[in-house]
Amino acid sequence: MKNTLTKIIALLLAFSVCIGLVSCGGNKDDTIYVGNTAATTGAGATIGVPFNLGIEAAFAVYNANGGFNGRKVALKHYDDMGDSAQALTLMEKLIHEDEIFAVVGNYGSYAVTTNLSVLKENNIPMVYAAAGNSILYNDNATTLGDRGIFPVQPLNHTEGQMLLIRSFAPTLDSEGNSLGGFGASKVGVISSSEESSQAMLAGIKAEAELSGLTDKIVYQNVTSDDYSAAANALVAAGCDVIIVTVVAAPFVTALTALANAGYKKSVLTTYNNSNAAIFNDENSNMTEVGLNILSNMAVFAQAWLDISDIDNYYTNTESNLYNGYKFLGKIQKDENGKELGVPGFTDEYWVIAENIYNYAASLNDEKISPLNMSYNSYALAGYIAGDLFCQALTEMQAQNKELTRENLVTILESKEFKIAMADNISYQNGLRAGVSSFSLTMFFDTATLDGSNNHTASSTTVHPLTSIEEYRALISK
């Protein structure tokens, strides 16, 4: 009887130890499970599928290099079909049933808005949100729940700050080198009632007060689809730079109103408007609206990734990715027929593109093109999310720390981390603001390059990543 009782007690103790290990989050069978929800069927699949594939590609690289003390990282994902109620239900399942260690890649504004309080209440760390929601912004996170939220891609509030400080920053340094600023004397701001626009506007006003620029700004908040009155007012005010915070179709409407009002100077907008396709038709020909806009004013957008390098060539001839470009006839050659490679992008970009390509190819899924995934912007975003989480685990292992959520939070707060294809990010001193470095792109009509009548809107990087702090320092001089 005594032996039987001893065995029962031993079994109960073993069971309680096992439960304790699982409750610390996602640590089952030597695998560290992280989770997210995203739309991977229906219309949203064109975003959700590559986004998650990018996360898993980053995990594949990390796991191949040994993982966390031999433990692999795996993504537990549920399809929320783009529905906020589903996103909440499935997030609760990930937390309470699957007992994930953390969320990596909280996808979509609808999900972030719904899930954020649940993550905070349960002290579940979140690394990367594919959204710019203002509720993610926090300049003084103190509780474990708040500290565990780690946004990466630009938050609307933060980008608003950059839009303003860049507008007033000097254009050139003393030696005539570009600084990426506009040197404005008076700046106009067009906003709307949309949440993203209002969040950028809040960032603009905060930066104006911080940098002593309040009296040099003219605001126009538009509450209808008609931007003509706002455009006329800003032209009459003599603004030499106009910041447009509205996105998508309203952005083009605002630009049209400015062109019709006779505005001939610079417009600066968010990275959300950086796709030149908004000025083209389905055949990539410039629309009359696009021609009217780009022939009247200089239009610039910010970007938070910097993958362009006009002098660099991708030359890894042993890579399947290189052979894919070769098959498509995209390899540039010199005058003697010697292969130079694929031009235009940084070495860092090509390493990540290869990693995504190789992972996509390993899936053997006929619905997924490894080549297309290698440059898909959503796959690249997912890779950034997965890579930052793995960087934190690498640092945790280097410091010989236990795998706990609190240690993950502390590690991410302990130093600056390099964001793949972007600048560094800091979560120190309670700041949760996303990236604060932006490059500058300019829209142009390709016909201006070759003198042809084949008008197509395109864009190019005209200044590399620069931080808000760098521009503040220039303004204060």
C-alpha positions as CSV (number, residue, x, y, z in Angstrom):
1,M,0.0,0.0,0.0
2,K,2.9,2.3,0.9
3,N,4.6,1.7,-2.4
4,T,1.4,2.3,-4.3
5,L,0.8,5.6,-2.4
6,T,4.4,6.7,-3.2
7,K,3.9,6.0,-6.9
8,I,0.7,8.0,-6.9
9,I,2.4,10.9,-5.2
10,A,5.3,10.7,-7.6
11,L,2.9,10.7,-10.6
12,L,1.0,13.7,-9.2
13,L,4.2,15.6,-8.7
14,A,5.4,14.8,-12.2
15,F,2.0,15.9,-13.6
16,S,2.1,19.2,-11.6
17,V,5.7,19.9,-12.9
18,C,4.5,19.2,-16.5
19,I,1.5,21.6,-16.0
20,G,3.9,24.2,-14.6
21,L,6.1,23.9,-17.7
22,V,3.2,24.2,-20.1
23,S,1.7,27.2,-18.3
24,C,4.9,29.2,-18.8
25,G,3.8,29.4,-22.4
26,G,4.3,27.4,-25.6
27,N,7.0,25.1,-24.3
28,K,5.7,21.6,-25.4
29,D,7.8,18.7,-26.7
30,D,10.9,21.0,-26.9
31,T,9.1,23.3,-29.3
32,I,8.4,26.9,-28.5
33,Y,5.0,27.7,-29.9
34,V,4.0,31.3,-30.9
35,G,0.8,32.2,-32.5
36,N,-1.3,34.6,-34.5
37,T,-4.5,34.9,-36.5
38,A,-4.8,36.2,-40.0
39,A,-7.0,35.8,-43.0
40,T,-5.6,32.9,-45.0
41,T,-8.7,32.1,-47.0
42,G,-10.9,34.3,-49.1
43,A,-9.9,37.8,-50.3
44,G,-7.5,38.3,-47.4
45,A,-5.5,35.3,-48.3
46,T,-3.4,37.4,-50.7
47,I,-2.0,39.1,-47.6
48,G,-2.3,36.6,-44.8
49,V,-0.7,33.6,-46.7
50,P,2.6,35.4,-47.6
51,F,2.7,37.2,-44.3
52,N,2.7,33.9,-42.3
53,L,5.1,32.3,-44.9
54,G,7.6,35.1,-44.2
55,I,7.4,34.5,-40.4
56,E,7.9,30.8,-40.9
57,A,10.8,31.4,-43.3
58,A,12.6,33.4,-40.6
59,F,11.9,30.6,-38.1
60,A,13.3,28.0,-40.5
61,V,16.6,29.9,-40.6
62,Y,16.7,30.2,-36.8
63,N,15.8,26.5,-36.3
64,A,18.5,25.4,-38.8
65,N,21.1,27.3,-36.7
66,G,20.1,25.4,-33.5
67,G,17.1,27.2,-32.2
68,F,16.9,28.2,-28.5
69,N,19.2,25.7,-26.8
70,G,18.1,23.1,-29.3
71,R,14.4,23.9,-29.1
72,K,12.7,24.9,-32.3
73,V,10.2,27.8,-32.8
74,A,6.9,27.0,-34.5
75,L,3.9,29.2,-35.6
76,K,0.5,28.2,-34.4
77,H,-2.0,30.0,-36.7
78,Y,-5.7,30.2,-37.1
79,D,-7.6,31.7,-40.1
80,D,-9.8,34.5,-38.8
81,M,-11.2,35.3,-42.3
82,G,-10.6,39.0,-41.7
83,D,-13.3,39.1,-39.0
84,S,-12.6,40.9,-35.7
85,A,-15.0,38.7,-33.6
86,Q,-13.3,35.6,-35.0
87,A,-9.9,37.1,-34.4
88,L,-10.8,37.6,-30.7
89,T,-12.2,34.1,-30.3
90,L,-9.2,32.5,-31.9
91,M,-6.8,34.6,-29.9
92,E,-8.5,33.4,-26.7
93,K,-8.0,29.9,-28.0
94,L,-4.3,30.5,-28.7
95,I,-3.8,31.9,-25.2
96,H,-5.9,29.5,-23.1
97,E,-6.0,26.3,-25.0
98,D,-2.8,26.2,-27.1
99,E,-0.9,28.2,-24.4
100,I,1.4,30.0,-26.8
101,F,4.5,31.6,-25.5
102,A,3.9,34.9,-27.5
103,V,2.2,36.4,-30.4
104,V,4.3,37.0,-33.5
105,G,2.8,39.1,-36.3
106,N,-0.5,40.3,-34.9
107,Y,-2.1,40.8,-38.3
108,G,-4.5,43.6,-39.3
109,S,-6.0,46.7,-37.7
110,Y,-9.3,44.8,-37.1
111,A,-7.4,42.1,-35.0
112,V,-5.1,44.5,-33.2
113,T,-8.0,46.7,-32.1
114,T,-9.9,43.6,-30.8
115,N,-7.0,41.6,-29.3
116,L,-4.7,44.2,-27.7
117,S,-6.5,44.4,-24.3
118,V,-6.7,40.5,-24.1
119,L,-2.9,40.3,-24.7
120,K,-2.2,42.9,-22.1
121,E,-4.5,41.3,-19.5
122,N,-2.9,37.9,-19.9
123,N,0.7,39.3,-20.1
124,I,1.2,37.7,-23.5
125,P,4.1,39.5,-25.4
126,M,3.3,40.6,-28.9
127,V,6.2,41.1,-31.4
128,Y,5.2,43.0,-34.5
129,A,1.7,44.3,-35.4
130,A,0.9,44.6,-39.1
131,A,-1.0,47.8,-38.4
132,G,-0.4,51.4,-37.5
133,N,-3.2,51.8,-35.0
134,S,-2.7,54.7,-32.6
135,I,-3.7,52.4,-29.6
136,L,-0.3,50.7,-30.1
137,Y,1.6,53.9,-29.3
138,N,2.8,54.2,-25.8
139,D,5.6,56.5,-24.6
140,N,5.6,55.2,-21.0
141,A,4.8,51.4,-20.7
142,T,5.2,50.3,-17.1
143,T,3.0,47.3,-16.4
144,L,4.1,43.9,-17.8
145,G,1.1,43.8,-20.1
146,D,1.9,47.2,-21.6
147,R,5.6,46.5,-21.8
148,G,5.0,43.3,-23.7
149,I,3.6,45.1,-26.7
150,F,6.4,45.6,-29.3
151,P,5.1,47.3,-32.5
152,V,7.6,47.5,-35.4
153,Q,6.2,48.9,-38.6
154,P,5.4,52.6,-38.5
155,L,2.7,53.8,-36.1
156,N,0.6,56.6,-37.6
157,H,1.4,58.9,-34.6
158,T,5.2,58.4,-35.1
159,E,5.0,58.9,-38.8
160,G,3.1,62.1,-38.3
161,Q,6.0,63.3,-36.3
162,M,8.4,62.5,-39.1
163,L,6.3,64.0,-41.8
164,L,6.4,67.3,-39.9
165,I,10.1,67.4,-38.9
166,R,11.2,66.3,-42.4
167,S,9.2,69.1,-43.9
168,F,11.2,71.7,-42.0
169,A,14.6,70.0,-42.0
170,P,17.3,71.5,-44.2
171,T,17.5,70.2,-47.8
172,L,21.3,70.3,-48.1
173,D,24.2,70.4,-45.8
174,S,27.1,72.9,-46.0
175,E,28.8,70.8,-48.6
176,G,25.8,70.6,-50.9
177,N,24.9,67.0,-49.9
178,S,21.2,66.0,-49.7
179,L,19.8,65.8,-46.2
180,G,16.3,64.6,-47.3
181,G,14.5,67.5,-45.8
182,F,12.3,70.1,-47.5
183,G,13.5,73.3,-45.8
184,A,9.9,74.6,-45.6
185,S,9.0,78.0,-44.1
186,K,5.3,77.2,-44.0
187,V,3.6,73.8,-44.0
188,G,0.0,72.9,-44.8
189,V,-1.6,69.8,-43.5
190,I,-4.6,68.0,-45.0
191,S,-6.4,65.5,-42.8
192,S,-9.8,63.7,-42.6
193,S,-11.9,62.1,-39.9
194,E,-10.4,58.6,-40.6
195,E,-8.6,57.1,-37.6
196,S,-5.2,56.8,-39.4
197,S,-5.4,60.4,-40.6
198,Q,-6.3,61.7,-37.1
199,A,-3.4,59.6,-35.5
200,M,-0.9,61.2,-38.0
201,L,-2.4,64.6,-37.3
202,A,-1.9,64.0,-33.5
203,G,1.8,63.1,-34.2
204,I,2.2,66.3,-36.4
205,K,0.8,68.5,-33.6
206,A,2.9,66.8,-30.9
207,E,6.1,67.3,-33.0
208,A,5.1,70.9,-33.8
209,E,4.9,71.7,-30.1
210,L,8.0,69.8,-29.2
211,S,10.1,71.4,-31.9
212,G,8.6,74.9,-31.6
213,L,7.0,74.9,-35.1
214,T,3.4,75.5,-34.2
215,D,3.0,78.9,-35.7
216,K,4.4,77.8,-39.1
217,I,1.6,75.3,-39.8
218,V,-1.8,75.7,-41.5
219,Y,-4.3,72.9,-40.9
220,Q,-7.2,71.9,-43.1
221,N,-9.4,69.0,-41.8
222,V,-11.8,67.8,-44.6
223,T,-15.1,66.2,-43.6
224,S,-16.5,65.4,-47.1
225,D,-15.2,64.0,-50.4
226,D,-14.5,67.6,-51.6
227,Y,-11.0,68.8,-51.0
228,S,-11.1,71.9,-53.2
229,A,-11.7,74.4,-50.3
230,A,-8.8,72.9,-48.3
231,A,-6.6,73.0,-51.4
232,N,-7.4,76.6,-52.2
233,A,-6.9,77.7,-48.6
234,L,-3.4,76.2,-48.4
235,V,-2.4,77.6,-51.7
236,A,-3.6,81.1,-50.6
237,A,-1.6,80.7,-47.3
238,G,1.6,80.3,-49.3
239,C,2.5,76.8,-48.1
240,D,5.7,75.5,-49.7
241,V,5.1,72.0,-48.5
242,I,1.8,70.3,-48.0
243,I,1.5,67.1,-45.9
244,V,-1.4,64.8,-47.0
245,T,-2.4,62.3,-44.3
246,V,-5.3,60.7,-46.1
247,V,-4.7,57.4,-47.9
248,A,-5.7,55.5,-51.0
249,A,-8.4,57.0,-53.2
250,P,-8.9,60.2,-51.0
251,F,-5.1,60.8,-51.4
252,V,-5.5,61.1,-55.2
253,T,-8.6,63.2,-54.8
254,A,-6.7,65.6,-52.5
255,L,-3.8,65.8,-55.0
256,T,-6.2,66.5,-57.8
257,A,-7.7,69.4,-55.8
258,L,-4.2,70.8,-55.2
259,A,-3.3,70.6,-58.9
260,N,-6.6,72.3,-59.9
261,A,-5.9,75.0,-57.3
262,G,-2.6,75.8,-59.1
263,Y,-0.3,74.3,-56.4
264,K,3.2,73.9,-57.9
265,K,5.4,72.9,-55.0
266,S,6.0,69.8,-52.9
267,V,3.6,67.3,-51.4
268,L,4.7,64.8,-48.7
269,T,2.7,61.8,-47.7
270,T,2.7,58.6,-45.6
271,Y,4.3,55.3,-46.7
272,N,0.8,53.9,-47.0
273,N,0.6,55.9,-50.3
274,S,4.0,54.9,-51.6
275,N,2.7,52.6,-54.4
276,A,3.0,54.4,-57.8
277,A,0.2,52.2,-59.1
278,I,-2.3,54.7,-57.7
279,F,-1.6,57.0,-60.7
280,N,-1.8,54.2,-63.3
281,D,-4.6,52.2,-64.9
282,E,-4.8,48.4,-65.1
283,N,-2.3,48.5,-68.0
284,S,0.3,50.5,-66.1
285,N,-0.4,53.6,-68.2
286,M,-0.7,56.9,-66.4
287,T,-4.3,58.1,-66.1
288,E,-5.2,61.7,-67.1
289,V,-5.6,62.3,-63.3
290,G,-2.1,61.0,-62.7
291,L,-0.6,63.1,-65.5
292,N,-2.3,66.2,-64.2
293,I,-0.9,65.6,-60.7
294,L,2.7,64.7,-61.5
295,S,3.0,67.4,-64.1
296,N,2.0,70.1,-61.6
297,M,3.8,69.2,-58.4
298,A,6.5,67.1,-56.8
299,V,5.0,64.3,-54.9
300,F,7.0,62.4,-52.2
301,A,6.2,59.5,-49.9
302,Q,8.1,58.1,-47.0
303,A,9.2,54.5,-46.7
304,W,10.5,52.5,-43.7
305,L,12.4,49.8,-45.5
306,D,15.5,50.7,-47.5
307,I,16.3,47.9,-49.9
308,S,17.5,49.9,-52.9
309,D,21.1,50.1,-54.1
310,I,21.5,51.1,-57.7
311,D,25.1,50.1,-57.8
312,N,24.7,46.6,-56.4
313,Y,24.1,43.4,-58.3
314,Y,22.8,40.1,-57.1
315,T,25.4,37.6,-58.3
316,N,24.8,34.3,-56.3
317,T,24.8,32.1,-59.4
318,E,24.5,29.0,-57.2
319,S,21.1,30.1,-55.8
320,N,17.9,28.8,-57.2
321,L,16.5,32.3,-56.8
322,Y,19.2,33.6,-59.2
323,N,18.4,30.9,-61.7
324,G,14.7,31.9,-61.5
325,Y,15.6,35.5,-62.5
326,K,17.8,34.1,-65.2
327,F,14.9,32.0,-66.6
328,L,12.9,35.2,-66.7
329,G,15.6,37.0,-68.6
330,K,16.2,39.5,-65.8
331,I,20.0,39.1,-65.6
332,Q,21.8,42.2,-66.7
333,K,24.9,41.8,-68.9
334,D,27.8,44.0,-69.9
335,E,28.7,45.0,-73.5
336,N,30.7,41.8,-73.8
337,G,27.8,39.6,-72.8
338,K,29.2,38.8,-69.3
339,E,26.5,38.4,-66.6
340,L,26.5,41.3,-64.1
341,G,23.5,40.0,-62.1
342,V,20.2,41.4,-61.0
343,P,20.6,45.1,-60.3
344,G,19.1,47.5,-57.8
345,F,18.9,45.9,-54.4
346,T,21.0,45.6,-51.2
347,D,22.8,42.5,-50.2
348,E,20.7,42.2,-47.0
349,Y,17.5,42.1,-49.1
350,W,18.9,39.3,-51.3
351,V,19.8,37.2,-48.3
352,I,16.2,37.5,-47.0
353,A,14.8,36.9,-50.5
354,E,16.8,33.7,-50.7
355,N,15.6,32.6,-47.3
356,I,12.0,33.2,-48.2
357,Y,12.5,31.5,-51.6
358,N,14.1,28.4,-50.1
359,Y,11.4,28.0,-47.5
360,A,8.6,28.5,-50.0
361,A,10.2,25.9,-52.3
362,S,10.4,23.4,-49.4
363,L,6.6,23.5,-49.0
364,N,6.2,21.9,-52.5
365,D,2.8,23.7,-52.8
366,E,1.8,24.2,-56.4
367,K,-0.3,27.2,-55.3
368,I,2.8,29.0,-54.0
369,S,5.4,30.5,-56.3
370,P,8.7,30.7,-54.4
371,L,9.9,33.4,-56.8
372,N,6.8,35.5,-56.3
373,M,7.1,35.0,-52.5
374,S,10.7,36.1,-52.5
375,Y,9.8,39.7,-53.3
376,N,6.2,39.8,-51.9
377,S,6.0,42.8,-49.6
378,Y,3.7,40.9,-47.1
379,A,6.2,38.0,-47.0
380,L,9.0,40.5,-46.3
381,A,6.9,42.0,-43.5
382,G,6.3,38.6,-42.0
383,Y,10.0,37.8,-42.2
384,I,10.8,41.0,-40.2
385,A,8.3,39.9,-37.5
386,G,9.8,36.4,-37.2
387,D,13.4,37.7,-37.4
388,L,13.0,40.2,-34.5
389,F,11.5,37.5,-32.3
390,C,14.4,35.2,-33.1
391,Q,16.9,38.0,-32.4
392,A,15.4,38.3,-28.9
393,L,15.7,34.6,-28.3
394,T,19.3,34.6,-29.5
395,E,20.1,37.4,-27.1
396,M,18.2,35.6,-24.3
397,Q,20.3,32.5,-24.9
398,A,23.5,34.5,-25.0
399,Q,22.7,35.9,-21.6
400,N,21.9,32.4,-20.3
401,K,18.3,33.5,-19.4
402,E,15.4,31.2,-18.8
403,L,12.7,31.0,-21.5
404,T,10.0,33.2,-19.7
405,R,7.8,35.9,-21.0
406,E,9.1,38.4,-18.5
407,N,12.7,37.6,-19.7
408,L,11.6,38.1,-23.3
409,V,10.2,41.5,-22.5
410,T,13.2,42.5,-20.5
411,I,15.6,41.4,-23.3
412,L,13.7,43.4,-25.9
413,E,13.9,46.5,-23.7
414,S,17.6,46.0,-23.0
415,K,19.1,47.3,-26.2
416,E,18.5,48.5,-29.7
417,F,17.6,45.8,-32.2
418,K,18.3,45.9,-36.0
419,I,15.1,45.5,-38.0
420,A,15.6,43.5,-41.1
421,M,16.0,45.8,-44.2
422,A,15.3,48.8,-41.9
423,D,17.1,50.8,-39.2
424,N,17.4,50.0,-35.5
425,I,14.5,50.2,-33.1
426,S,14.5,50.8,-29.3
427,Y,11.9,49.8,-26.7
428,Q,13.9,51.3,-23.9
429,N,12.4,53.7,-21.3
430,G,8.9,52.4,-21.9
431,L,8.7,53.7,-25.5
432,R,6.5,51.8,-27.9
433,A,6.4,53.9,-31.1
434,G,7.4,51.5,-33.9
435,V,10.3,52.4,-36.2
436,S,11.3,56.1,-36.2
437,S,13.6,56.1,-39.3
438,F,12.2,56.7,-42.8
439,S,13.6,57.0,-46.3
440,L,12.2,59.2,-48.9
441,T,10.7,58.2,-52.3
442,M,9.6,60.4,-55.2
443,F,7.0,59.7,-57.8
444,F,7.8,60.4,-61.4
445,D,6.6,59.9,-65.0
446,T,8.9,57.4,-66.8
447,A,8.4,59.4,-70.0
448,T,10.5,62.1,-68.6
449,L,13.5,59.7,-68.6
450,D,13.4,58.6,-72.2
451,G,11.5,61.4,-73.8
452,S,8.8,59.0,-75.1
453,N,5.0,59.3,-74.9
454,N,4.8,56.1,-72.9
455,H,3.6,57.7,-69.6
456,T,3.9,55.4,-66.6
457,A,4.0,56.5,-62.9
458,S,6.9,55.0,-61.0
459,S,8.8,55.8,-57.9
460,T,12.4,55.8,-56.7
461,T,14.3,56.3,-53.4
462,V,15.8,59.7,-53.3
463,H,17.2,59.7,-49.7
464,P,18.1,56.8,-47.3
465,L,16.8,56.0,-43.9
466,T,17.0,59.0,-41.5
467,S,15.7,59.2,-38.0
468,I,13.4,61.7,-36.3
469,E,16.2,62.4,-33.8
470,E,18.6,63.3,-36.7
471,Y,16.2,65.8,-38.1
472,R,15.4,67.3,-34.7
473,A,19.1,67.9,-34.2
474,L,19.3,69.7,-37.6
475,I,16.3,71.9,-36.8
476,S,17.7,72.9,-33.4
477,K,20.9,74.2,-34.8
